[in-house]
């Protein structure tokens, strides 16, 4: 699976997360290395970097600055689902590595 030049938007997130329907992710991929820039909603600017395995699963790390001026960091595991229209939905399990270090789940979909 290749995520290069795909754009994603969140459709669900835990209450302790900062992404929302206003957040947009632009993914880039070269080989197994995945990167993305994102912003919108409570997030002023964010970046992620990860590795994609043979099944399209992503092991990533992220950092972002929120609209309160805080630098937040975390880890995330994403599992892809191919929708009937051919678009990708990612089921994510994440944890903050800053702040309260709480965990959450989110779902993002290719637009």
C-alpha distances in whole Angstrom, upper triangle without the diagonal:
4,7,9,13,12,15,15,18,20,21,23,24,26,30,30,26,27,24,25,24,26,23,20,17,16,13,12,10,12,10,10,12,11,14,16,19,21,24,26,28,30,27,29,26,23,21,18,16,14,12,8,9,7,7,5,9,10,14,16,19,21,24,26,29,30,33,36,35,34,31,29,26,24,21,18,15,13,11,9,11,10,14,16,16,12,12,10,12,12,15,16,19,21,24,26,28,30,33,33,30,30,26,25,22,20,18,16,15,13,16
4,6,9,9,12,14,17,19,21,23,24,26,30,29,26,26,23,24,23,24,21,18,15,13,10,9,7,9,9,9,10,9,12,13,17,18,22,24,27,28,25,27,24,21,18,16,14,13,11,8,10,10,10,7,11,11,14,15,18,19,22,24,27,28,31,34,33,32,29,27,25,23,20,18,16,14,13,11,13,12,15,18,17,13,12,10,13,13,16,17,20,21,24,26,27,30,32,33,30,30,27,25,22,20,18,16,14,12,15
4,6,6,9,10,14,16,18,20,21,24,27,26,23,22,19,20,20,20,17,14,11,9,6,6,6,9,10,10,10,8,9,10,13,15,18,20,23,24,22,23,20,18,15,13,12,11,11,9,12,13,12,9,11,10,13,13,16,17,19,21,24,25,27,30,30,29,26,24,22,20,18,16,15,12,12,10,13,12,15,17,16,13,11,9,11,11,14,15,18,19,22,24,25,27,29,31,28,27,25,23,20,18,16,13,12,10,12
4,6,9,11,15,18,20,23,23,26,29,28,25,24,21,22,21,21,18,15,12,9,6,4,5,7,10,11,10,8,9,10,12,14,18,20,24,25,22,23,20,18,15,14,13,13,13,11,14,15,15,12,14,13,16,15,18,18,20,21,24,25,28,31,30,29,26,25,23,22,20,18,18,16,16,14,16,16,18,20,18,15,13,12,15,14,18,18,21,22,25,26,27,28,31,32,30,30,27,26,23,21,19,16,14,12,13
4,7,10,14,17,19,22,23,26,29,28,24,23,20,20,19,19,16,13,10,7,6,5,8,11,13,14,13,11,10,9,11,13,16,18,21,23,21,21,18,17,15,14,15,15,16,15,18,19,19,15,17,16,18,17,19,18,20,20,23,24,26,29,28,28,26,25,24,23,22,20,20,17,18,16,18,17,18,20,18,15,13,13,15,15,19,19,23,23,26,26,27,29,31,33,31,30,28,26,24,21,19,15,14,10,11
4,7,10,13,16,18,20,23,26,26,22,21,17,18,16,17,14,11,8,6,5,7,9,13,15,15,14,11,11,10,11,12,15,17,20,22,19,20,18,16,15,14,15,15,16,14,17,18,17,14,15,14,17,16,18,18,20,20,22,23,25,28,28,27,25,24,23,22,21,18,18,15,16,13,14,14,15,17,15,12,10,9,11,12,16,17,20,21,24,25,26,28,30,31,29,28,26,23,21,18,15,12,10,7,8
4,7,11,13,16,17,21,23,23,19,18,14,14,13,13,11,7,6,5,6,9,12,16,18,18,16,13,12,9,10,10,12,13,16,18,16,17,16,14,14,14,15,16,17,16,19,21,19,16,17,15,18,17,18,17,18,18,20,20,22,25,25,25,23,22,21,20,20,18,18,15,16,14,15,15,15,18,15,14,10,10,11,12,15,16,19,19,22,23,25,26,28,29,27,26,24,22,19,16,14,10,8,6,6
4,7,9,12,14,17,19,20,16,15,11,11,10,11,9,6,5,7,8,12,14,18,20,19,17,14,13,10,11,9,11,12,14,16,15,17,15,14,14,13,15,16,17,16,19,20,19,15,16,14,17,15,17,15,17,17,19,19,20,24,24,23,22,20,20,18,18,15,16,13,14,12,13,13,14,17,15,14,10,9,9,9,12,13,16,17,20,20,23,24,25,26,25,23,21,18,16,12,10,6,5,4,6
4,7,9,11,15,16,17,14,13,9,8,6,8,6,5,6,9,11,15,17,21,23,22,20,17,15,12,12,10,10,10,11,14,13,15,15,14,15,15,17,18,20,19,22,23,21,18,18,16,18,17,18,16,17,16,18,17,18,21,22,22,21,19,19,18,18,16,17,14,15,14,15,15,15,18,16,16,12,11,10,10,12,13,16,16,19,20,22,23,24,25,23,22,20,17,14,11,9,5,6,7,7
4,6,7,11,13,14,11,10,7,6,5,8,7,8,9,12,14,17,19,23,25,23,22,18,17,14,14,11,12,11,11,13,13,16,16,14,15,15,18,18,20,20,22,24,21,18,17,16,18,16,17,15,17,16,18,16,18,20,22,21,20,18,18,17,17,14,15,13,14,14,14,16,15,18,17,17,14,12,9,9,10,10,13,14,16,17,21,21,22,22,21,19,17,13,11,7,6,4,6,9,10
4,7,11,13,15,12,13,9,7,6,10,10,11,12,16,17,20,22,26,27,25,25,21,20,18,18,15,15,14,13,15,16,19,19,18,19,19,21,21,23,22,24,25,22,20,19,18,20,19,20,19,20,19,21,19,20,23,24,24,23,21,21,19,19,16,17,14,15,14,14,15,14,17,16,17,14,12,9,10,10,11,14,15,18,19,23,24,24,24,23,20,18,14,11,8,6,5,7,10,11
4,7,9,12,10,11,9,7,8,12,11,13,14,18,19,22,24,28,29,26,25,22,21,19,19,16,16,15,14,15,16,19,20,18,19,19,21,21,23,22,24,26,23,20,19,18,19,19,19,18,19,19,20,18,20,22,24,22,22,19,19,18,17,15,15,14,15,15,15,17,16,19,19,20,17,15,11,11,10,10,12,13,16,17,21,21,21,21,20,17,14,11,8,5,5,7,10,13,15
4,6,8,6,8,7,7,9,12,11,14,14,18,19,22,24,28,29,26,25,21,21,18,18,15,15,14,13,13,14,18,18,16,18,17,20,20,22,22,24,26,23,21,19,18,18,17,17,16,17,16,18,16,18,19,21,19,19,16,16,15,15,13,14,13,15,16,17,19,19,22,23,23,19,17,13,12,10,9,10,10,12,13,17,18,18,17,16,13,11,7,6,4,6,9,12,15,17
4,5,6,9,9,10,13,15,14,17,18,21,22,25,27,30,31,28,27,24,23,21,21,18,18,17,15,14,15,19,20,18,20,19,21,21,24,24,25,28,25,23,20,19,19,18,18,17,18,17,18,16,18,19,21,19,19,16,16,14,15,13,15,15,17,18,19,22,22,25,26,26,23,20,16,15,12,10,10,10,11,12,16,16,16,14,14,10,9,5,6,6,10,12,16,19,21
4,6,8,10,10,13,15,15,18,19,23,24,28,29,33,34,31,29,26,25,23,22,19,18,17,14,13,15,18,20,19,21,21,23,24,26,27,29,31,29,26,24,22,22,21,20,18,18,17,18,15,16,17,19,18,18,16,17,15,17,16,18,18,20,22,23,26,25,28,29,29,26,23,20,18,16,14,13,12,13,13,17,16,14,13,14,11,10,8,9,10,13,15,18,22,23
4,7,9,11,15,16,15,18,19,23,23,27,28,31,32,29,28,25,23,21,21,18,17,16,14,12,13,17,18,17,19,19,21,22,25,26,28,31,28,26,23,21,20,19,17,16,15,15,15,13,15,15,17,15,15,12,13,12,14,14,17,18,20,22,24,27,27,30,31,30,27,24,21,18,16,14,13,11,10,9,13,12,11,10,10,8,8,7,9,10,14,16,20,23,24
4,6,8,12,13,12,15,15,19,20,23,25,28,29,26,24,21,20,18,17,14,14,13,11,10,10,14,15,13,15,15,18,19,22,23,25,28,26,23,21,19,18,16,15,13,13,12,13,11,13,14,16,14,14,11,11,11,12,12,15,15,18,20,21,24,24,28,28,27,24,21,18,16,14,12,11,9,9,9,12,12,12,11,11,9,9,7,8,8,11,13,16,19,21
4,7,10,10,9,12,13,17,18,22,24,27,29,27,24,21,19,16,15,12,10,10,8,6,7,11,12,11,14,14,18,19,22,23,26,29,27,24,22,20,19,17,15,12,12,10,10,8,10,11,13,11,12,10,11,11,14,14,16,17,20,21,23,25,25,28,28,27,24,21,19,17,16,14,14,12,12,11,14,13,12,13,13,12,12,11,11,10,13,13,16,19,20
4,7,8,6,9,10,14,15,19,21,25,27,25,22,19,17,14,13,9,9,8,7,7,7,11,11,10,13,13,17,18,21,22,24,27,25,22,20,18,18,16,15,12,12,10,12,10,12,14,15,14,14,12,13,13,14,13,16,15,18,18,20,22,22,25,24,24,20,18,15,14,14,12,13,12,13,13,16,16,16,17,16,15,14,11,11,9,10,10,13,15,16
4,5,5,9,11,15,17,21,23,27,29,27,25,21,19,16,15,11,10,8,6,8,9,12,14,13,16,16,20,21,24,24,26,29,26,23,22,20,21,19,18,16,16,14,15,12,13,16,17,17,17,16,17,16,18,16,18,17,19,19,20,21,21,24,23,23,19,18,15,14,15,14,15,15,16,16,20,19,19,19,19,17,16,13,12,10,10,10,12,14,14
4,6,8,11,14,17,20,23,27,29,27,26,22,20,17,16,12,11,8,8,10,11,14,15,15,17,18,21,22,25,24,27,29,27,23,23,21,23,21,21,18,19,17,17,15,15,18,20,20,21,19,20,20,20,18,20,18,20,19,19,20,19,21,20,21,17,16,14,14,15,15,18,17,20,20,23,23,23,23,23,21,19,16,15,11,11,9,10,12,12
4,7,10,13,16,20,23,27,29,28,26,22,20,16,14,10,8,5,5,8,9,11,13,13,16,17,21,23,25,25,28,30,29,25,24,22,24,21,21,18,18,15,15,13,13,16,18,19,19,18,19,20,21,20,22,20,22,21,22,23,22,24,22,23,19,18,17,17,18,18,20,19,21,20,23,23,22,24,24,22,21,18,17,14,14,12,13,14,13
4,7,10,13,17,20,23,26,24,22,18,16,12,10,7,5,4,6,8,7,10,10,10,12,14,17,19,22,22,25,27,26,22,21,19,20,18,17,14,14,12,13,11,12,16,17,17,17,15,16,17,18,17,18,17,19,19,20,21,21,24,22,22,18,17,15,15,16,15,17,16,18,18,20,20,20,22,21,20,19,17,16,12,12,10,11,12,12
4,7,10,13,17,20,23,22,20,16,14,10,8,5,6,6,9,11,10,11,10,10,11,13,16,17,20,20,23,25,24,20,20,18,19,17,17,14,15,13,14,14,15,19,19,19,18,17,18,18,18,17,18,16,18,18,19,19,19,22,20,19,16,15,14,14,16,15,18,17,20,19,22,22,23,24,23,23,21,19,17,14,13,10,10,10,10
4,6,10,13,17,19,18,16,12,10,6,6,4,7,9,12,14,11,12,10,9,9,10,12,14,16,16,20,22,21,17,17,15,16,14,14,12,13,12,14,15,17,20,20,19,18,17,16,16,16,14,16,14,16,15,17,18,18,22,20,18,15,13,13,12,15,14,17,16,18,18,20,21,22,24,23,22,20,18,17,13,12,9,10,9,10
4,7,10,14,17,16,14,11,8,5,6,6,9,12,15,17,14,15,12,11,10,10,12,13,16,16,19,21,20,17,17,15,17,14,15,14,15,14,17,18,19,23,22,22,20,19,18,18,18,16,17,15,17,16,18,18,19,22,20,18,14,13,14,14,17,16,19,19,21,21,23,23,25,27,25,25,23,21,20,17,15,12,12,10,10
4,7,10,13,13,11,7,6,4,7,9,12,15,18,19,16,17,14,12,10,9,10,11,12,12,16,17,17,13,14,12,14,12,14,13,15,15,18,20,22,25,24,23,21,20,18,17,16,15,15,13,15,14,16,17,18,21,19,17,14,12,13,12,16,15,18,18,20,21,22,23,26,27,25,25,23,21,19,17,15,12,12,10,12
4,7,10,10,8,6,5,6,9,12,15,18,21,22,19,20,16,14,11,10,10,10,11,11,15,17,17,14,15,13,15,13,15,14,16,17,20,22,25,27,26,25,23,22,20,19,18,17,17,15,17,16,18,18,20,23,21,18,16,14,16,15,18,18,20,20,22,23,24,25,28,30,27,28,26,24,22,20,19,16,15,13,15
4,6,7,6,4,6,9,12,15,19,22,25,25,22,23,19,17,13,12,10,9,9,9,12,14,15,12,13,11,13,13,15,15,18,20,23,25,28,30,29,28,25,23,21,20,18,17,16,15,16,15,18,18,21,23,22,19,17,15,17,16,18,18,21,20,23,24,24,26,29,31,28,28,26,25,23,21,20,17,17,15,17
4,6,5,7,9,12,15,18,22,25,28,29,25,26,22,19,16,14,11,11,10,10,13,14,16,13,15,13,15,15,17,18,20,22,25,28,30,33,31,30,27,26,23,22,20,19,19,18,19,18,21,21,23,26,25,21,20,18,20,19,22,21,23,23,25,26,26,28,31,33,30,31,29,28,26,25,23,21,21,18,21
4,6,8,11,14,18,21,25,28,31,31,28,28,25,22,18,16,13,11,9,8,10,11,14,12,14,13,14,15,17,19,22,24,28,30,33,35,34,32,29,27,24,23,21,19,18,17,18,17,20,20,23,26,25,21,20,18,20,19,22,21,23,23,26,27,27,29,33,34,31,31,29,28,27,25,24,22,22,20,22
4,6,10,13,17,20,23,27,29,29,26,27,24,20,17,14,11,8,5,5,7,9,11,9,10,9,11,12,14,17,20,22,26,28,31,33,32,30,27,25,22,20,17,16,15,14,15,15,18,19,22,25,25,21,20,17,19,17,19,18,20,20,22,24,24,26,30,31,27,28,26,25,23,22,22,20,20,19,22
4,7,10,14,17,21,24,26,27,23,24,20,17,13,11,7,6,5,7,10,12,14,11,12,9,10,10,12,14,17,19,23,25,28,30,28,27,23,22,19,18,15,15,14,14,16,16,19,20,23,26,26,22,20,18,19,17,19,18,19,19,21,22,21,24,27,29,25,26,24,24,23,21,21,19,20,19,21
4,7,11,13,17,20,23,23,20,21,17,14,11,8,6,5,6,7,11,13,14,11,11,8,9,8,10,11,14,16,20,22,25,27,26,24,21,20,17,16,14,13,13,12,14,14,17,18,21,24,23,20,18,15,16,14,16,15,17,17,19,20,20,22,25,27,24,24,22,21,20,18,18,16,16,15,18
4,7,10,14,17,20,20,17,17,14,11,7,5,4,6,9,10,14,17,17,14,14,11,11,9,10,10,12,13,17,19,22,24,23,21,18,17,15,15,14,13,14,13,16,16,19,20,22,26,24,22,19,16,17,15,17,16,18,17,18,18,19,20,23,25,23,23,22,21,20,18,18,16,16,15,17
4,7,10,14,17,17,14,14,11,8,6,5,7,9,12,13,17,19,19,15,15,12,13,10,11,9,11,11,14,16,19,22,20,19,17,16,14,14,14,13,15,14,16,16,19,20,22,25,23,21,18,16,16,14,17,15,17,16,18,18,19,20,22,24,22,23,21,20,19,17,16,13,14,13,15
4,7,11,14,15,11,11,7,6,5,7,9,12,15,17,20,23,23,19,19,15,16,13,12,10,10,10,12,14,16,19,17,17,15,15,14,15,15,15,17,16,19,19,22,22,24,27,25,23,20,18,18,16,18,17,19,17,19,18,19,19,21,24,22,23,22,20,20,17,17,14,15,15,15
4,7,10,11,8,8,6,5,6,8,12,14,17,18,22,25,24,20,19,16,17,14,13,10,10,9,10,11,13,16,16,16,14,13,14,14,15,15,17,16,19,19,21,22,23,26,24,23,19,17,17,15,17,16,18,16,18,17,18,18,20,22,21,21,20,18,18,15,15,12,14,14,14
4,7,8,5,5,5,6,9,11,15,18,21,22,26,28,27,23,23,20,20,17,16,12,11,9,9,9,10,14,13,14,13,13,14,16,17,17,20,19,22,22,23,24,25,28,26,25,21,20,19,18,19,18,19,18,19,17,19,19,19,22,21,21,21,19,19,16,16,14,15,15,15
4,6,5,6,8,9,12,15,18,21,24,25,28,30,29,25,25,22,23,20,19,15,14,11,11,9,9,13,14,15,15,15,17,18,19,19,21,20,23,23,24,25,25,28,26,25,22,20,19,19,20,19,20,19,20,19,21,20,20,22,22,22,21,19,19,16,16,14,15,16,15
4,5,8,10,12,15,17,21,23,26,27,30,32,31,27,26,24,24,21,20,17,15,12,11,9,8,11,13,14,15,15,17,18,20,20,22,21,24,24,25,26,26,28,27,27,23,22,20,19,20,19,20,19,19,18,21,20,19,21,21,20,20,18,18,15,16,15,16,18,17
4,7,9,11,14,16,20,22,26,27,30,33,31,28,26,24,23,20,19,15,13,10,9,6,5,8,10,11,12,12,14,16,18,18,21,21,24,25,26,28,28,31,30,29,26,24,22,20,21,19,19,17,17,15,18,16,15,17,18,18,18,16,17,15,17,16,19,20,20
4,6,7,11,13,17,19,23,24,28,31,29,26,24,21,21,18,16,12,10,7,6,4,6,9,9,10,10,10,12,14,16,17,20,20,23,24,25,27,27,30,29,28,25,23,21,19,20,18,19,16,17,15,17,15,15,18,18,18,18,17,17,15,17,15,18,19,19
4,7,11,14,18,21,24,26,29,32,31,28,27,23,23,20,17,14,11,7,6,5,6,9,8,10,10,11,14,16,19,19,22,22,26,26,28,29,30,33,31,30,26,25,24,22,23,21,22,19,19,17,19,17,17,20,20,21,21,20,21,19,20,18,20,21,21
4,7,11,14,17,21,23,26,29,29,25,24,21,20,17,15,11,9,6,6,7,9,12,10,11,10,11,12,14,17,17,20,20,24,24,26,28,28,32,30,29,25,23,22,21,22,20,21,18,18,16,17,16,17,20,20,21,21,20,20,18,19,17,19,19,20
4,7,11,14,17,19,23,26,25,22,21,17,17,13,11,7,6,4,6,8,11,14,12,12,9,9,10,11,13,14,17,17,20,21,24,25,26,30,28,27,23,21,20,18,19,17,18,15,15,14,15,14,16,19,18,19,18,18,18,16,17,15,18,18,19
4,7,10,14,16,20,23,23,19,18,15,14,10,9,6,6,6,9,12,15,17,15,14,11,11,10,11,12,13,15,16,19,20,23,24,26,29,28,26,22,20,19,17,18,16,17,15,15,14,15,15,18,20,18,20,19,18,18,17,18,16,18,17,19
4,7,10,13,16,19,19,16,15,11,10,7,6,4,6,9,12,14,18,20,18,16,13,12,10,9,9,10,12,12,16,17,20,22,24,27,26,24,21,18,17,15,16,13,15,13,14,13,14,15,18,20,18,18,17,17,16,15,16,14,16,16,19
4,7,10,14,17,18,14,13,10,9,6,6,7,9,12,16,18,21,23,21,20,16,15,12,11,10,10,12,12,15,17,20,22,24,28,27,24,21,18,18,15,17,15,15,14,15,15,15,17,20,22,19,20,19,19,18,17,18,16,18,18,20
4,7,10,13,14,11,10,6,5,4,6,9,12,15,19,21,24,26,24,22,19,17,14,12,9,9,9,10,13,14,18,20,23,26,26,23,20,17,17,14,15,13,14,13,15,16,16,18,21,23,20,20,18,18,17,17,17,16,18,17,20
4,7,10,11,9,8,6,5,6,9,12,16,19,22,24,28,30,28,26,23,20,17,15,12,11,10,10,12,13,17,19,22,25,25,22,20,17,17,14,16,14,15,15,17,18,18,21,25,25,22,23,20,20,19,19,18,18,19,18,22
4,7,8,6,6,5,7,9,12,15,18,21,25,26,30,32,30,28,25,23,20,17,14,12,10,9,10,11,14,16,19,22,22,19,17,14,15,13,14,14,15,16,19,20,21,24,27,28,24,24,21,21,19,18,17,16,17,16,20
4,5,5,5,7,8,11,15,18,21,24,28,30,33,35,34,31,28,26,22,20,16,14,11,11,10,11,14,16,19,22,23,20,19,16,16,14,15,15,16,18,20,23,23,26,29,29,26,26,23,22,20,20,19,19,19,19,22
4,6,7,10,12,15,19,21,25,28,31,33,36,38,37,35,32,29,26,23,20,17,14,13,12,12,14,15,19,21,22,18,18,15,17,15,17,17,19,21,23,26,27,30,33,33,29,29,26,25,23,22,21,20,20,19,23
4,6,9,12,15,19,21,25,27,31,32,35,37,36,34,32,29,26,23,19,16,13,11,9,8,10,12,15,18,19,16,16,13,14,12,14,15,17,19,22,25,26,29,32,32,28,27,24,23,20,19,18,18,17,17,21
4,6,10,12,16,18,22,24,27,28,31,34,33,31,28,26,23,20,17,14,11,9,7,6,9,11,14,17,18,14,13,10,11,10,12,13,15,17,20,23,24,27,29,29,26,25,22,21,18,17,15,15,14,14,18
4,7,10,13,16,20,22,25,26,30,32,31,29,26,23,20,17,14,11,7,6,5,6,10,12,16,19,20,17,15,12,12,9,10,10,12,13,17,19,21,24,26,26,23,22,19,17,15,15,14,14,15,15,19
4,6,10,12,16,18,22,23,27,28,28,25,23,20,17,14,11,8,6,5,7,8,12,15,18,21,21,19,16,13,12,9,10,9,11,11,14,17,18,21,23,24,20,20,17,16,14,14,13,13,14,15,19
4,7,10,14,17,21,22,26,27,26,24,21,18,14,11,8,6,5,7,9,12,16,18,21,25,25,22,20,16,16,12,12,10,10,10,12,14,15,18,21,21,18,18,15,15,14,15,15,15,17,18,21
4,7,10,13,17,19,22,24,23,20,17,14,11,9,6,5,6,8,11,14,17,20,22,26,26,23,21,17,16,13,13,10,11,9,11,12,12,15,18,19,16,17,15,15,14,14,15,15,17,18,21
4,7,11,14,16,20,21,20,17,14,11,8,6,4,6,9,11,15,17,20,23,25,29,29,26,23,20,19,15,15,12,12,9,10,10,10,12,15,17,14,15,14,14,15,15,16,16,19,20,22
4,7,11,13,16,17,16,14,11,8,6,5,6,8,11,13,16,18,21,24,25,29,29,27,23,20,19,16,16,13,13,10,10,9,9,11,14,16,13,15,14,14,15,14,16,15,18,19,21
4,7,10,13,14,13,10,7,6,4,6,9,11,15,16,20,21,25,27,28,32,31,29,26,23,22,19,19,16,16,12,12,10,9,10,12,15,13,15,15,16,17,16,18,17,20,21,23
4,6,10,11,10,8,6,5,6,9,12,13,17,18,22,23,26,28,29,32,31,30,26,23,22,19,20,17,17,14,13,11,12,11,12,15,15,16,16,16,17,16,18,17,20,21,22
4,7,8,6,5,5,6,9,12,15,17,20,21,25,26,29,31,31,35,34,32,29,26,25,23,23,20,20,17,16,13,14,12,13,16,16,17,18,18,20,19,21,20,22,23,24
4,5,5,6,7,7,11,13,16,18,21,22,25,26,29,30,31,34,33,32,28,26,24,22,22,20,20,17,16,13,15,13,12,15,16,17,18,17,19,18,20,19,22,23,23
4,5,7,10,11,14,17,20,21,25,25,28,29,31,33,33,36,34,34,30,28,26,25,25,23,23,20,20,17,18,16,15,18,19,19,21,20,21,20,22,21,23,24,24
4,6,9,11,14,17,21,22,26,27,30,31,33,35,35,39,37,37,33,31,29,27,27,24,24,21,20,16,18,15,13,16,18,19,20,20,22,21,24,23,26,28,28
4,7,9,13,16,20,22,26,27,30,31,34,36,36,40,38,37,34,32,30,28,28,25,24,21,20,16,17,14,13,16,18,19,21,22,23,23,25,24,27,28,28
4,6,10,13,17,19,23,24,28,30,32,34,35,39,38,37,33,30,28,26,26,22,22,18,16,13,13,10,9,13,14,16,18,19,21,21,23,23,26,27,28
4,7,10,14,17,20,22,26,28,30,33,34,37,36,35,31,29,27,24,24,21,20,16,15,11,11,8,9,13,13,15,17,18,20,20,22,22,25,26,27
4,7,11,13,17,19,23,25,27,30,31,35,34,33,29,26,24,21,21,17,16,13,11,7,8,6,7,10,10,12,13,14,16,17,19,19,23,24,26
4,7,10,14,16,20,22,25,28,30,33,33,31,28,25,23,20,19,15,14,11,9,6,5,5,8,11,9,11,12,13,15,16,18,19,22,23,25
4,7,11,13,17,19,22,25,27,31,31,29,26,22,20,17,16,12,11,7,6,4,5,7,10,11,8,10,9,11,12,13,16,17,20,22,24
4,7,10,14,17,20,23,25,29,29,27,24,20,18,15,14,10,9,6,5,7,7,10,13,13,10,11,10,11,11,13,15,16,19,20,23
4,6,10,13,16,19,21,25,25,23,21,17,15,11,10,7,6,4,7,9,10,13,16,16,12,12,10,9,9,10,12,13,16,17,21
4,7,10,13,17,19,23,24,21,19,15,13,9,8,6,5,6,9,12,14,17,19,19,15,15,12,11,10,10,11,12,15,17,20
4,7,10,13,15,19,20,18,15,11,10,6,5,4,7,9,12,15,17,20,22,21,18,17,14,12,10,9,9,10,12,13,17
4,7,10,13,16,18,15,14,10,8,5,5,6,9,12,15,18,20,23,25,25,21,20,16,14,11,11,10,11,12,13,17
4,7,9,13,14,12,10,6,6,5,6,9,12,15,18,21,23,26,28,27,25,23,19,17,14,12,10,10,10,11,14
4,6,10,11,10,8,6,5,6,8,11,14,17,21,24,26,29,30,30,27,25,21,19,15,13,10,10,9,11,14
4,7,8,6,6,5,6,9,11,14,18,21,24,27,29,32,33,33,30,29,25,22,18,16,13,12,10,10,13
4,5,5,5,6,7,10,12,16,19,22,26,28,31,33,34,34,32,30,26,23,19,17,13,12,9,10,12
4,5,7,9,11,14,16,20,23,26,30,32,35,37,38,38,35,33,30,26,23,20,16,16,13,12,14
4,6,9,11,15,17,20,24,26,30,32,35,37,38,38,36,34,31,27,24,21,17,15,12,11,11
4,7,10,13,16,19,23,25,29,31,33,35,37,37,35,33,30,26,23,20,16,14,11,10,11
4,7,10,13,16,20,22,26,28,30,32,33,34,31,30,27,23,20,17,13,11,7,6,8
4,6,10,13,16,18,22,24,27,29,30,30,28,26,23,20,17,14,11,9,6,5,9
4,7,10,13,16,19,22,24,26,28,28,25,23,20,17,13,11,7,6,4,6,10
4,6,10,12,16,18,21,23,25,24,22,20,17,14,11,8,6,5,6,8,12
4,7,10,14,17,19,22,23,22,20,18,14,11,8,6,5,7,9,12,15
4,6,10,13,16,18,19,19,16,14,11,8,5,5,6,8,11,14,17
4,7,11,13,16,17,16,13,11,8,6,5,7,9,11,15,17,21
4,7,10,12,14,13,10,9,6,5,6,8,11,13,16,19,22
4,6,9,10,10,6,6,4,6,9,11,14,16,20,22,25
4,5,7,7,4,6,6,9,11,13,16,18,21,23,26
4,7,8,5,8,9,12,15,16,20,21,24,26,28
4,6,6,9,11,14,17,18,21,22,26,28,30
4,6,8,11,14,17,18,22,23,27,29,31
4,5,9,12,15,18,21,23,27,29,31
4,7,10,13,16,19,21,25,28,30
4,7,11,13,17,19,23,26,28
4,7,10,14,17,20,23,26
4,7,11,13,17,20,23
4,7,10,14,17,20
4,7,10,14,16
4,7,10,13
4,7,9
4,6
4
